[in-house]
Amino acid sequence: MDLTGKTALITGASRGIGAETARAFAQAGAKVALVARSADATAELAGEIGQSAVAIPCDVTRYWEVEKAVQTCVAAHGGLDILVNNAGAIEPIGRMAEIDPDRWGDVIDINLKGVFNGMRAALPMMLNAGGGTILTIGSGAAHRPTEAWSAYCASKAGAFMLTRMLDLEYRAAGIRALSLSPGTVATQMQRDIKASGINEISRLDWSAHIPPDWPARALVWMCGTDADDYLGDEVSLRDDDLRARIGLG
Ligand SMILES: NC(=O)c1ccc[n+]([C@@H]2O[C@H](COP(=O)([O-])OP(=O)(O)OC[C@H]3O[C@@H](n4cnc5c(N)ncnc54)[C@H](OP(=O)(O)O)[C@@H]3O)[C@@H](O)[C@H]2O)c1
């Protein structure tokens, strides 16, 4: 995929899948905007990538910050063609009778409201330009209850519905909306899951996780027409045929 001339805004770009996605998009020729709360980490990554990257401190739970991040991206790079809604959180992990309700709500704010905030802020710009691609990181947890992950499962199920809604309302206007379910990926999130010791995912051997550059490369592929079969739907990296099609493994 050649993304020369395109601009991508990636949320949660301070580490893990988001940081690898920023590297992969820049390598494919895109200009990138790196969004996360950890300003030092995104600034360091922008320095590593070079002129084509700008770091924008932003908390995706606050709409006005996301709107400002889109404006800053457009001012720096001249437009916005691709949004990657990647920022996410899994903690607090715990069963429903024990979990702190406010901390439960924080996960919804990041994983569900944060995704809506990204879509809502990017849409006017993209619709004005005649189209754009909005990719959201989903999860198998959207479709399958997983012990002690009620906030995460509910938020990912909701985020998948937002991708379907976006496709329903805006495909005809040129918006490509897709979700990526990466399987388990070797990042800080899996370290936190392992530390919890609850449920079968926490007991997986570390070697079971795919490296973060796999979802990053899948996201680059999803920007092309080859992925149009999946519009309004989910690309799952647990699918061996699809992995082969993308050139992973
Ligand atoms: N790892 C897996 O096995 C796996 C599997 C399926 C799906 N996913 C999904 O993939 C995405 C990336 O996860 P990861 O594994 O790379 O996790 P990670 O290493 O924990 O990274 C999470 C990223 O989200 C950012 N973030 C969290 N809250 C934010 C907020 N309020 N505003 C802005 N940024 C925020 C963090 O940056 P700051 O803290 O600097 O803000 C960080 O860059 C998530 O949506 C996750 O649910 C992961």
The ligand as an ORCA input file, in Angstrom:
! r2SCAN-3c Opt
* xyz 0 1
  N      -3.091     -6.090     23.169
  C      -4.092     -6.902     22.822
  O      -4.031     -8.157     22.984
  C      -5.346     -6.339     22.191
  C      -6.297     -7.250     21.697
  C      -7.459     -6.764     21.112
  C      -7.647     -5.388     21.014
  N      -6.724     -4.537     21.509
  C      -6.990     -3.089     21.393
  O      -5.929     -2.447     20.736
  C      -5.848     -1.087     21.154
  C      -4.424     -0.757     21.563
  O      -4.075     -1.574     22.677
  P      -2.583     -1.935     23.087
  O      -2.549     -3.394     23.271
  O      -1.593     -1.261     22.211
  O      -2.580     -1.281     24.563
  P      -1.571     -0.370     25.358
  O      -0.170     -0.740     25.073
  O      -2.056     -0.390     26.756
  O      -1.808      1.090     24.713
  C      -2.996      1.793     24.909
  C      -2.863      3.160     24.260
  O      -4.103      3.865     24.450
  C      -3.788      5.161     24.922
  N      -4.875      5.705     25.723
  C      -5.492      5.129     26.791
  N      -6.400      5.978     27.304
  C      -6.369      7.099     26.526
  C      -7.064      8.330     26.556
  N      -8.009      8.585     27.489
  N      -6.781      9.267     25.618
  C      -5.837      9.034     24.681
  N      -5.142      7.879     24.601
  C      -5.397      6.936     25.526
  C      -2.497      5.001     25.730
  O      -1.794      6.225     25.763
  P      -1.709      7.224     27.013
  O      -1.795      6.393     28.265
  O      -0.404      7.899     26.789
  O      -2.866      8.156     26.846
  C      -1.752      3.994     24.853
  O      -1.068      4.672     23.823
  C      -6.888     -0.927     22.267
  O      -8.078     -0.391     21.747
  C      -7.122     -2.374     22.722
  O      -8.379     -2.532     23.314
  C      -5.577     -4.980     22.093
*
